[in-house]
């Protein structure tokens, strides 16, 4: 069992979907990554920052789930990062209604002593300078996984490229892969991004699944077709957290094992979208995960004998 | 080995892509379906209509490929159906530049005597009245597969629904499935369409693959991620032709065998897009098909043991 170090936002989200709306609820990339990885029983820690308005009941959740939050800085006279968004009917597009960076604006991450030797590091979507700050505090990690988005490509590309050069795996969506590489074909895009540093490239296509590439191979995991998508918030981070958590648990960073890891990540993401916010992930039983893996198998596995 | 009866357009296409443009070349749904199915060595026939301008060299292609064209009516003083289109840079959207129905306008299909007992019938995208005309001429087929599109939903919905009620399998794209069913979720859409008649629903998602549903199960086949898509024309028909051809060859119409059939269909479609028009399909070797099936296997198959 490896240690898994996670850096990512811990936040308040307010979400509107065609099914309803929420007040400020627990959210953030770090939160979703942590809750997904916790399903594999790994020894994990979240490095993040919140304000004095962050309630004890949310702090308690991390303790209950045995997620180390020694690296969760609380700035008493500051306010927690807040995001508000509204999903359209198709659930694939959303409008951001409000973004208040608050304490995130001057976030200077401090990795707890006990996690400086983490084997797996998951850099959630954040300013590349924060991600680099974490990379600089860890000693000989076996695997660094980077999640990022187009905002950082638009505004901090050179800093982002320095981070990309130092990681083993990058996870981005299809449009971002095209933007970063200048290639329309995802096969060519993945190859171009590998040239920037990462040995493995994971391209997330939302409801259309995810692709995993290394220099020689590719693998595809579909998203599970669902009767109802209730709230897509956190699905990508849950996918990344499941991926990182499975790899940390198994301590096998081969392509063959990463194939399993993205199946586990897709599996967990399929639960995340079934309720608002973190609700489904907080109440997810191991038996449900196992049952749905059977659905994933029957969805994708076939018997064709070749010569 | 079953007989496979195909009804579909045999046409001239003029295609523009970012890679170049063609003069009038051989095209049409019936042509692509026939060429794909022929890869399985089935005894197939195309029912269609062309004009006096249809050249002998294209007629010869069908003979060379052992595709029966006794049901290909030639109207000497008429002109062959013509379609012209331009693909955008992303290859997922296209503008139709010209459509000339010509001899197709009054097409009254006649199924050759030798194919009235065909076990598998593939109804390519055409006016529902033409499709029904073919259904009425076949005796006890084992499997009828219907391909259609939004145009017929917009203009001839009640006729289309009569055809849908009589077929075993329907293949449509995701937007068409939503339009036909009024359901956004593809899982719900498939269920609603099954209520209209077909036991099996195949939802084509282009570069995002294809889903197969029956009442209890679902299966997903990805499209092969390619370095370059040269010309998408005919990919959907090639997919359908591969699907129908494999089923006709194996004479097994179970869900388990349909899973293999959509993998074979996806595999053939991945070749079709590599060159303009039918060029790649005309020169495709069995060994290449087999090699690429290995890529499909490594793309999708994983080992996770479940309790």
Interface residues (C-beta under 8 A of the other chain):
Chain A: X89 X90 X184 X185 X186 X187 X188 X205 X208 X209 X211 X217 X218 X219 X220 X222 X225 X226 X227 X228 X229 X256 X259 X260 X263 X290 X293 X294 X297 X298 X299 X300 X301 X302 X303 X304 X306 X307
Chain B: X89 X90 X184 X185 X186 X187 X188 X205 X208 X209 X211 X217 X218 X219 X220 X222 X225 X226 X227 X228 X229 X256 X259 X260 X263 X290 X293 X294 X297 X298 X299 X300 X301 X302 X303 X304 X306 X307
